[in-house]
Structure formats: C-alpha cells, structure tokens
Amino acid sequence: MHMSTRIAGVLTGLALALGGAAFAAPAAHADVTACINQVERELQGGEAPDSVRMACYVGLTGDHAQCVSGLTAAAVTNGTAESACKVAPQ
C-alpha cells in the first residue's frame, strides 16, 4: 500500500470519528469553526484546505501540540496556529 493511500485512509477514519464527536456536541463544533476562521483570516479570504480543517479537529480533542504542528505544516504562521488551536477545544 502506498504511503499516500495510508495517509488518506487514516485521515478519512479520523474525520469520521471526529465528525461523530462534532455531531454529538454541536457547541464544540462552533469552536472548531472559530479555529478555521482564524486561519482563513490569515489567508486573507482564502478557504482553508482540508489539512487545516483536520488540524483544527485534532485541536478539538485537546491535543494542542498536534493541532499547532498540523497548522504550521499547512504553512500557517506559528502565532496564528497557537491562537487558533487555543479556541478549538473551548
């Protein structure tokens, strides 16, 4: 199995698992939206790619370090990543 196929499978599974958590707790979902919105403001009107959305969902679980790491890997500045990940689990 190719590495990209594995990564896609893992991300799909994570999205499904976290999607269920967001469905069960709609108030938390709004905070993930706040995380994504902070990143989109940095992109100056550009829509956040899926990698940003996934990092914000990881932030929802409370894994701040992984959220920041995911956002900075998606070319988000460290300052924006830190502040966006702080609002995700609230």
N, C-alpha and C positions, 0 to 999 in steps of 0.2 A: 504494500500500500504506500502510495506517495505521501510525503510529509504534508503537502498542501491538502490532500484529502483527509488526512488525520486531523489537521487543524480545523478544517471546515466541519468535520463531524463533532469535534469537541465543542466548537463554538455553537453549533446547532443545538447540541444537548444542553449546554449552559443557557442558551437563550430560552429553550423550552422550560427548563427548570425554574429559571428566574422569572420568566413570563408568568408562570403559575403563581409565584410568590407575589408578583406585582398585581395580579388579578385578585388575589385574596386580600391584599392590603392596598387599596387604591390611593390612600393618603401618601404612602411611601412612594408610589409611582410618580406622584406630582413632584417629589423631591429629586427623583432621577431626571425628570424633565428640567428642573432647575439646573442640575449639573450640566445637562446637554446644552441648555440655553446659554450658560456662561461660556462654554467652549465656542458656540456659534457666534457669540458677540466678538470673540477674539478673531474668528474667521471673517468678521465683518460682512455678515449677511449670507455667508456660505452655509450650506446644510452640512451638519456633522456626519462624517462617514460612519459605517457600521462599527468600526473599531472603537470610535469614541462612545457610541451608544453602549457597547459591551463593557467598556471600562467603567462607565457610569453605573451600569447594573451591578458590576462587581463591587463598586463603592456602596451600593445599597446593602450588600451583605455585611458591611462594616470593615472590609479589607482595604483600608485607606492606602496602604503602601502599594498594593497591586493596582488599585484604581489609578493612582498617580503614575505608576510605571506604564500602564496601558495608555494613558493620555499622552505622556511625553513620547512614547513610541509612535504615537499618531501625529507627531510634530506640534503638539500643544506646548506652550511655554510652561516651565515649572511652576511659576506663580499662579497661572490660571488653573493648572492641573490641581495644585494644592487647594485652592479655594473651591473649585468645582467639586472635588471629592469630599470636601467637608460638608457640603449641603446634601449629598446623595443619601446618607443613612438617616437623616433627621426626620 
